[in-house]
């Protein structure tokens, strides 16, 4: 073989080896990136579960606040009735004590 053919084969082998190394490097980077993305997906799924739990807690808290508001309205009515009864009885006492 002539020196030119050997040089061309050497350059071709070098180009193939560097191309293969480059491809292997990018393949390893891709695998790492895919692993990290998988980890992030797992963390995102965990966050999604936590958000659902928080939404459930918020709904229960809203129900409790609604119950407290209903209780407050009932107590306000009862207090108003009690106030009216007290005023009525005090009115009767004052009217009865003034005549006697």
C-alpha positions as CSV (number, residue, x, y, z in Angstrom):
1,X,0.0,0.0,0.0
2,X,1.1,3.5,-0.7
3,X,1.6,6.1,2.0
4,X,-1.4,8.0,0.7
5,X,-3.8,5.1,1.2
6,X,-2.4,4.4,4.7
7,X,-2.9,8.1,5.6
8,X,-6.4,8.2,4.2
9,X,-7.3,5.0,6.2
10,X,-5.7,6.5,9.3
11,X,-7.7,9.7,9.0
12,X,-10.9,7.7,8.3
13,X,-10.3,5.5,11.4
14,X,-9.6,8.6,13.5
15,X,-12.8,10.2,12.3
16,X,-14.8,7.1,13.0
17,X,-13.3,6.7,16.5
18,X,-13.9,10.4,17.4
19,X,-17.5,10.1,16.0
20,X,-18.1,7.0,18.0
21,X,-16.7,8.6,21.1
22,X,-18.9,11.7,20.5
23,X,-22.0,9.5,20.0
24,X,-21.2,7.5,23.2
25,X,-20.7,10.8,25.1
26,X,-24.1,12.1,24.0
27,X,-25.8,8.8,24.7
28,X,-24.5,8.8,28.3
29,X,-25.7,12.4,28.7
30,X,-29.1,11.4,27.3
31,X,-29.4,8.5,29.8
32,X,-28.5,10.8,32.7
33,X,-31.0,13.4,31.6
34,X,-33.7,10.8,31.2
35,X,-32.9,9.5,34.7
36,X,-33.2,13.1,36.1
37,X,-36.4,13.7,34.3
38,X,-37.8,10.4,35.7
39,X,-36.8,11.6,39.2
40,X,-38.5,14.9,38.6
41,X,-41.6,13.2,37.4
42,X,-41.7,11.1,40.6
43,X,-41.3,14.2,42.7
44,X,-44.1,15.9,40.7
45,X,-46.4,13.0,41.3
46,X,-45.7,13.2,45.0
47,X,-46.5,16.9,45.0
48,X,-49.7,16.2,43.1
49,X,-50.8,13.8,45.8
50,X,-50.0,16.5,48.4
51,X,-52.0,19.1,46.6
52,X,-55.0,16.7,46.4
53,X,-54.7,16.1,50.2
54,X,-54.5,19.9,50.8
55,X,-57.6,20.4,48.6
56,X,-59.4,17.8,50.7
57,X,-58.4,19.5,53.9
58,X,-59.5,22.9,52.5
59,X,-62.9,21.4,51.6
60,X,-63.3,20.0,55.1
61,X,-62.3,23.4,56.6
62,X,-64.8,25.2,54.4
63,X,-67.5,22.8,55.6
64,X,-66.5,23.4,59.2
65,X,-66.6,27.2,58.7
66,X,-70.1,26.8,57.1
67,X,-71.2,24.8,60.1
68,X,-69.9,27.5,62.4
69,X,-71.7,30.2,60.5
70,X,-75.0,28.2,60.7
71,X,-74.4,27.8,64.4
72,X,-73.7,31.5,64.8
73,X,-76.9,32.4,63.0
74,X,-78.9,30.0,65.2
75,X,-77.3,31.4,68.4
76,X,-77.9,35.0,67.2
77,X,-81.7,34.2,66.7
78,X,-81.9,32.5,70.1
79,X,-80.1,35.5,71.7
80,X,-82.5,37.9,70.1
81,X,-85.4,35.9,71.4
82,X,-83.9,35.8,74.9
83,X,-83.3,39.6,74.7
84,X,-87.0,40.1,73.7
85,X,-88.2,37.8,76.6
86,X,-86.0,39.7,79.1
87,X,-87.3,43.0,77.9
88,X,-90.8,41.8,78.1
89,X,-90.4,40.4,81.7
90,X,-88.5,43.6,82.8
91,X,-91.4,45.6,81.3
92,X,-93.9,43.6,83.3
93,X,-91.9,43.9,86.5
94,X,-91.5,47.7,86.1
95,X,-95.2,48.0,85.3
96,X,-96.2,45.8,88.2
97,X,-93.9,47.5,90.7
98,X,-95.0,51.0,89.7
99,X,-98.7,50.3,90.4
100,X,-98.3,48.5,93.7
